[in-house]
Amino acid sequence: MLQKTYPYYLANVAVAANTDLEVTDKFSSEVATRVAMADAAAIDKAIGHAVDAMPALRAFPPFKRQAVLEHCVKRFRERYDELALALCIEAGKPINDSRGEVTRLIDTFKVAAEESVRIDGEIVNLEISPRAKGYHGYVKRVPIGPCSFISPFNFPLNLTAHKVAPAIAAGVPFVLKPASRTPVGALIMGEILAETGLPKGAFSILPAHRDGADLFTTDERFKLLSFTGSPAVGWDLKKKAGKKKVILELGGNAAAIVDGDQGEKLDYVVERLAFGAFYQSGQSCIGVQRILVHTKIYDALREKLIAKTKSLVMGDPKDEKTFVGPMISESESKRLAGWMDSAVQAGAKIVAGGKVDGAMFEATLLEGVKRDTDLYRKEAFGPVAILERFDDFGAALATVNDSDFGLQAGVFTDSLAHAHRAWDELDVGGVVINDVPSFRVDNMPYGGVKDSGLGREGVRYAIEDMTELRLMVMRETW
């Protein structure tokens, strides 16, 4: 079970300032633990300590950064079950998905440990004309400075890791605001980081209410803001961020195209579509929301997918058999139910699921959803998927692109030409061939276009954002 209370971490030190934040068990709605909340004064102190830590971090060599990350990997493995249960309780994530996220947390820190000693520079040939004869150019990467991180509720371990691990590898101090609904995993991460030899001020982890955390965005001492969350909040933060670099990982309404050559592989396709649409109650920005199926196989796939959707077990996320647990809150469940009801009133048909009870939302499949409805145009962020048919592959690509979002897309096809055409034409950050858009490996570049965000995560790519190029020009003789 969870501890009764958790401190926050200010300049590497645990501070039991209060127990103001109640964290609920998302299945029972009962208070599971209480967490210390940071006020503006604490956030201001943390930023000051981050600034003061820069000289020590510049002198903190790559092999020591690697040792910190390797210590975290070791401790995460030792506390694997504790981390998984905490995630299951605070996020309502089914225990099997929770274990999977702890595994990915470990993977992300492992990759960061490897990358921490690979932050290389280059030699630039400057002798491009007679005036530059005898001049030589050298480029290295240096830490950008203190960074502000704001992480979301849906992957409170691994999406936090995608900010924290690259920061340690790059040698930048950071102040992290974890999601107030799911702060426990980040605080356990802080407890483990506090065991290391990181210089004082290298990290602070401060749960805070959104309306009291403006300094995470506006303070000019931060040189980078990395935010993962909703598009409306993310773009608003960008407007307020001033001169600092901004990385946004936002929402999506990801689509999967199933080409007409999948007849013998339908069972595999259906398994992956059901996983992509309904795992962790659909609360993933790359969850499958729109499923476009070639007319040739539409009826056969529809029948199998309906049966699969109806077979998914909904219930207590601590139960090993549960596939669909609660959504993060009853208000989010009501919001999605309203979108579903509006779509049905506009002519859509629910072909599987559709029952809602508090925060529990049954895995639901619809067809005939009009393209101007909220359920189609916006990010559902819940266990709802939409089936539609197509006749022409090019038209299916155009349908996928008819979206304000562009994070990832999946394409099931045996045609190499169709695979390359999708890669060329889909206006998204990533195209996954023969799997769902929900697929992610933690070293790959990950991010979107349009309303889905700016920049890329993935450890090496995040390190690039958290460092700057510094040029030295040397004249051979003078």
C-alpha positions in Angstrom: 0.0 0.0 0.0 1.0 3.6 -0.2 2.7 5.5 2.6 0.3 7.7 4.7 2.1 10.9 3.6 4.8 11.9 1.1 7.1 15.0 1.2 8.0 17.1 -1.8 11.7 17.5 -2.8 13.3 21.0 -2.7 16.9 21.2 -3.8 17.3 17.4 -3.4 15.9 17.4 0.1 12.7 15.8 1.3 10.4 18.5 2.9 7.3 17.5 4.8 5.9 21.0 4.5 2.2 19.9 4.8 -0.3 17.2 3.8 -2.5 19.5 1.8 -2.9 17.3 -1.4 -5.3 14.4 -1.1 -4.5 11.6 -3.6 -7.4 9.3 -4.2 -7.7 5.7 -5.2 -9.2 6.2 -8.6 -11.3 3.0 -8.3 -12.7 3.4 -4.8 -12.6 7.2 -4.8 -11.2 6.9 -1.2 -8.2 9.0 -0.1 -5.2 6.8 -0.5 -2.5 9.1 0.7 -1.6 12.8 1.3 1.2 14.7 -0.3 3.0 18.0 0.5 2.0 20.9 -1.7 4.4 23.6 -2.8 3.5 27.3 -2.6 4.9 30.1 -4.7 7.7 30.7 -2.2 8.9 27.1 -2.4 8.8 27.2 -6.2 10.8 30.4 -6.2 13.4 28.9 -3.8 13.7 25.8 -6.0 14.4 27.9 -9.1 17.0 29.9 -7.2 18.7 26.6 -6.1 18.6 25.4 -9.7 20.4 28.5 -10.9 23.0 28.1 -8.2 23.5 24.5 -9.1 24.7 25.2 -12.6 28.5 25.6 -11.8 28.5 22.3 -9.9 26.6 20.5 -12.7 29.0 21.9 -15.3 31.8 20.2 -13.3 29.8 17.0 -12.8 31.3 14.7 -15.4 29.4 12.4 -17.7 30.6 9.2 -15.9 29.1 10.6 -12.7 25.8 11.4 -14.4 25.8 7.9 -15.8 26.3 6.5 -12.3 23.3 8.5 -11.0 21.1 7.0 -13.8 22.4 3.5 -13.2 21.6 3.8 -9.5 18.1 4.8 -10.4 17.7 1.8 -12.7 18.9 -0.5 -9.8 16.5 1.1 -7.3 13.5 1.1 -9.7 14.1 -2.7 -10.1 14.2 -3.2 -6.4 11.0 -1.2 -5.9 9.3 -2.5 -9.0 6.2 -3.9 -7.2 5.8 -0.8 -5.0 6.0 1.5 -8.1 3.5 -0.6 -10.0 1.0 -0.7 -7.1 1.3 3.0 -6.5 0.6 3.7 -10.2 -2.4 1.3 -10.1 -3.9 3.1 -7.1 -3.2 6.7 -8.0 -4.0 6.5 -11.7 -6.5 3.7 -11.7 -4.3 1.9 -14.3 -4.8 -1.9 -14.5 -2.0 -3.6 -12.7 -0.7 -5.3 -15.8 -0.4 -1.9 -17.6 1.1 -0.5 -14.4 3.9 -3.1 -14.5 4.4 -2.4 -18.1 4.9 1.3 -17.3 7.5 0.5 -14.6 9.4 -1.6 -17.2 9.4 1.4 -19.5 10.5 3.7 -16.7 13.5 1.4 -16.3 14.1 1.3 -20.1 14.1 5.1 -20.3 16.7 5.5 -17.5 18.8 2.8 -19.0 18.9 4.5 -22.4 19.7 7.8 -20.7 22.6 6.2 -18.8 24.0 5.1 -22.2 23.4 8.4 -23.8 25.0 10.4 -21.0 28.5 9.5 -22.2 27.7 10.0 -25.9 27.0 13.8 -25.9 29.6 14.5 -28.5 30.5 17.5 -30.7 32.1 17.9 -34.1 34.9 19.4 -36.0 33.8 22.0 -38.6 36.0 22.6 -41.6 36.1 26.4 -41.9 38.6 26.6 -44.7 36.0 27.2 -47.4 37.8 30.2 -48.9 41.3 31.8 -48.7 40.3 34.2 -46.0 39.6 31.3 -43.5 43.0 29.5 -44.2 44.4 28.3 -40.9 41.1 28.6 -39.0 39.5 25.6 -37.3 36.1 25.1 -35.9 35.0 23.0 -32.9 31.5 22.5 -31.6 30.4 21.0 -28.3 27.1 20.7 -26.5 26.6 22.5 -23.2 23.7 22.4 -20.8 21.0 24.9 -21.6 20.4 25.9 -18.0 17.6 25.4 -15.5 14.6 23.6 -16.9 10.9 23.6 -16.0 9.0 20.3 -16.4 5.2 19.8 -16.1 4.1 16.1 -16.5 0.7 14.6 -17.0 -1.5 12.1 -15.1 -1.8 9.4 -17.6 1.8 8.1 -17.6 3.0 9.6 -14.4 6.1 7.4 -14.3 7.3 7.1 -17.9 6.4 10.5 -19.2 8.1 12.0 -16.1 11.1 9.8 -16.9 11.2 11.3 -20.4 12.0 14.7 -18.9 14.0 13.7 -15.8 16.4 11.1 -17.2 17.5 13.2 -20.2 18.0 16.2 -17.8 20.3 14.2 -15.6 22.2 12.9 -18.7 22.6 16.4 -20.1 23.6 18.0 -16.8 20.8 20.4 -16.4 19.0 21.3 -13.1 15.3 21.0 -13.2 12.1 21.8 -11.2 9.3 19.3 -11.9 5.6 19.8 -11.3 4.0 16.3 -11.4 0.2 16.1 -12.1 -1.6 16.7 -8.8 -3.9 13.7 -9.5 -0.9 11.3 -9.7 2.1 12.7 -7.9 3.3 9.7 -6.0 5.4 8.0 -8.6 7.4 11.2 -9.2 7.9 11.6 -5.5 9.3 8.0 -5.2 11.6 9.0 -8.1 12.7 12.0 -6.0 13.4 9.8 -3.0 15.7 7.6 -5.2 17.4 10.6 -6.7 18.0 12.0 -3.2 20.1 8.9 -2.6 22.6 9.9 -5.3 25.5 12.4 -5.4 23.8 15.0 -7.6 24.9 18.5 -6.6 22.5 20.4 -4.4 19.8 22.1 -6.4 20.1 19.7 -9.3 16.4 18.7 -8.8 13.2 19.7 -7.1 9.9 17.9 -7.4 7.0 20.1 -6.3 3.3 19.1 -6.5 1.4 22.4 -6.9 -2.1 23.5 -8.0 -2.1 24.7 -11.6 -3.4 28.2 -10.6 -0.5 28.6 -8.2 2.3 27.4 -10.4 2.7 30.2 -12.8 6.4 30.4 -12.0 7.0 27.1 -13.8 6.0 28.9 -17.0 6.8 32.6 -16.6 10.0 32.7 -14.6 12.8 33.9 -16.9 15.5 32.0 -14.9 14.2 28.9 -16.6 15.7 28.4 -20.1 13.4 25.6 -21.2 9.8 24.6 -20.5 8.8 21.0 -21.3 5.1 20.4 -20.9 3.0 17.2 -21.6 -0.7 17.6 -21.3 -3.8 19.0 -23.0 -3.5 21.1 -26.1 -5.5 24.0 -24.7 -3.3 24.3 -21.6 -0.1 23.7 -23.6 -0.6 26.4 -26.2 -1.6 28.8 -23.5 1.6 28.1 -21.6 3.6 28.7 -24.7 2.1 32.2 -25.0 3.2 33.0 -21.4 6.6 31.4 -21.6 8.5 34.4 -22.8 12.0 33.8 -24.3 12.6 30.3 -23.1 12.6 27.3 -25.4 9.2 25.4 -25.2 8.7 21.7 -25.9 5.0 20.6 -26.1 3.8 17.0 -26.1 0.0 17.4 -26.5 -3.0 15.5 -27.6 -4.2 13.5 -30.6 -7.1 11.6 -32.1 -5.0 8.9 -33.7 -6.1 6.9 -36.6 -5.3 3.3 -37.8 -5.8 2.4 -41.4 -6.5 -1.3 -42.2 -5.7 -2.0 -45.9 -7.7 -4.6 -47.8 -4.9 -7.2 -47.9 -5.2 -8.2 -44.2 -7.7 -11.1 -44.6 -5.5 -13.9 -43.1 -4.2 -11.5 -40.4 -7.5 -10.2 -39.1 -7.1 -11.8 -35.7 -3.7 -10.1 -35.2 -5.1 -6.8 -36.4 -8.1 -7.0 -34.1 -6.0 -7.8 -31.1 -3.8 -4.8 -31.8 -6.7 -2.4 -32.5 -8.5 -3.4 -29.2 -5.3 -2.9 -27.3 -4.6 0.5 -28.9 -8.1 1.7 -28.4 -8.9 0.5 -24.9 -5.7 -0.1 -22.9 -5.5 2.0 -19.7 -9.1 3.1 -20.4 -8.1 4.8 -23.7 -6.3 7.6 -21.7 -3.4 7.8 -24.1 -2.7 10.6 -26.6 -1.8 8.0 -29.2 -4.7 5.7 -28.3 -6.6 4.4 -31.4 -9.6 6.7 -31.8 -10.4 6.4 -35.5 -10.3 3.0 -37.3 -10.5 3.2 -41.1 -11.1 -0.3 -42.7 -11.1 -1.2 -46.4 -14.5 -2.2 -47.7 -13.2 -5.5 -48.8 -12.7 -6.7 -45.2 -14.8 -4.2 -43.2 -17.7 -6.6 -42.3 -15.3 -9.4 -41.2 -13.1 -7.1 -39.1 -16.2 -5.4 -37.7 -17.6 -8.7 -36.4 -14.4 -9.8 -34.8 -13.6 -6.3 -33.2 -17.1 -6.1 -31.7 -16.7 -9.6 -30.2 -13.2 -8.6 -28.9 -14.5 -5.3 -27.4 -17.3 -7.0 -25.6 -14.9 -9.6 -24.1 -12.7 -7.0 -22.3 -13.0 -7.2 -18.6 -13.8 -4.0 -16.8 -13.3 -3.6 -13.1 -10.9 -3.1 -10.2 -7.5 -2.3 -11.7 -5.8 -4.3 -8.9 -7.4 -7.5 -10.4 -5.1 -9.3 -12.7 -8.0 -10.0 -15.1 -9.0 -6.4 -15.5 -8.3 -4.7 -18.8 -10.4 -1.6 -18.5 -10.2 0.3 -15.2 -11.7 3.7 -14.2 -11.1 6.9 -16.1 -9.1 9.4 -14.1 -12.3 11.1 -12.7 -16.0 11.0 -12.9 -16.0 14.4 -14.6 -13.9 13.1 -17.4 -16.2 10.1 -17.8 -19.2 12.4 -18.0 -17.5 14.6 -20.5 -16.9 11.7 -22.8 -20.4 10.3 -22.3 -21.8 13.6 -23.4 -19.8 13.5 -26.6 -20.9 9.9 -27.2 -24.6 10.8 -26.7 -24.3 13.8 -29.0 -22.8 11.6 -31.7 -25.6 9.1 -31.3 -28.2 11.8 -31.6 -26.5 12.9 -34.8 -26.9 9.4 -36.3 -24.0 7.3 -34.9 -24.6 3.7 -33.7 -23.1 2.1 -30.7 -22.2 -1.5 -31.7 -20.3 -2.5 -28.5 -20.2 -1.1 -25.0 -21.7 2.3 -24.2 -22.4 1.8 -20.5 -21.1 4.4 -18.0 -21.1 4.2 -14.2 -19.3 7.0 -12.4 -15.7 6.9 -13.6 -16.1 3.5 -15.1 -16.7 3.7 -18.9 -17.2 0.5 -20.8 -15.0 -0.2 -23.8 -17.1 1.2 -26.6 -17.2 0.9 -30.4 -19.3 3.1 -32.7 -19.8 3.4 -36.4 -21.5 6.1 -38.5 -20.0 8.9 -36.4 -20.4 12.2 -38.3 -17.1 13.9 -38.9 -18.2 17.2 -37.5 -19.0 15.9 -34.0 -16.8 16.4 -30.9 -16.3 12.6 -30.7 -14.7 12.6 -34.1 -12.9 15.9 -34.2 -11.5 16.2 -30.6 -9.4 14.0 -28.5 -11.7 11.4 -26.8 -9.1 10.4 -24.2 -11.2 7.5 -23.1 -12.2 4.0 -24.1 -14.1 4.9 -27.2 -13.2 4.1 -30.9 -14.9 4.8 -34.2 -15.2 2.4 -37.1 -15.5 3.7 -40.7 -14.9 2.1 -44.1 -13.0 3.3 -47.2 -12.6 2.2 -50.8 -9.5 4.1 -51.9 -6.2 4.2 -49.9 -5.5 7.8 -50.9 -8.8 8.9 -49.6 -8.1 7.1 -46.3 -4.9 9.1 -46.0 -6.8 12.3 -46.6 -9.3 11.3 -43.9 -6.5 10.8 -41.4 -5.0 14.2 -42.3 -8.4 15.9 -41.9 -7.7 16.5 -38.2 -6.4 19.3 -36.1 -4.0 16.8 -34.6 -0.9 15.0 -35.9 0.8 12.8 -33.4 1.1 9.2 -34.7 -0.8 7.0 -37.1 -0.9 3.3 -37.7 -1.2 1.5 -41.1 -1.8 -2.2 -41.6 -0.7 -3.1 -45.1 1.3 -5.7 -47.0 2.0 -3.1 -49.7 5.5 -1.5 -49.5 4.2 1.2 -51.9 1.3 2.0 -49.5 3.6 2.0 -46.5 5.9 4.6 -48.2 3.0 6.6 -49.4 1.6 6.8 -45.9 5.1 7.9 -44.6 5.3 10.5 -47.3 1.7 11.9 -47.0 0.5 11.5 -43.5 0.9 14.8 -41.6 1.9 13.3 -38.3 5.1 12.9 -36.2 5.3 9.1 -36.7 3.8 6.4 -38.9 3.7 2.9 -37.5 3.4 0.2 -40.2 1.6 -3.0 -39.3 0.8 -1.9 -35.7 -1.3 0.6 -33.9 -0.2 4.3 -33.4 -0.1 3.5 -29.7 3.3 1.7 -30.2 6.3 3.5 -28.7 9.8 2.5 -27.9 11.5 4.9 -25.5 14.6 5.7 -27.6 12.7 6.8 -30.7 11.8 10.4 -31.6 8.3 11.0 -30.4 6.2 14.1 -30.9 3.6 15.6 -33.2 2.7 18.4 -35.5 -0.3 20.8 -35.7 -2.2 20.9 -32.4 -0.2 17.9 -31.2 2.8 19.9 -30.1 6.3 21.1 -30.8 9.6 19.3 -30.6 10.4 15.6 -30.0 11.0 13.5 -27.0 12.9 10.2 -26.9 16.1 10.4 -24.7 18.7 11.5 -27.3 16.3 14.0 -28.9 15.4 15.5 -25.5 19.1 15.8 -24.7 19.5 17.9 -27.8 16.8 20.3 -26.7 18.3 20.5 -23.2 21.7 21.4 -24.6 23.0 24.2 -26.8 25.7 24.2 -29.4 28.8 26.2 -28.5 31.4 27.0 -31.2 35.1 27.6 -30.7 37.1 29.0 -33.6 40.9 28.6 -33.4 43.4 30.4 -35.6 46.3 28.1 -36.2 49.0 30.8 -36.3 49.0 34.6 -35.5 
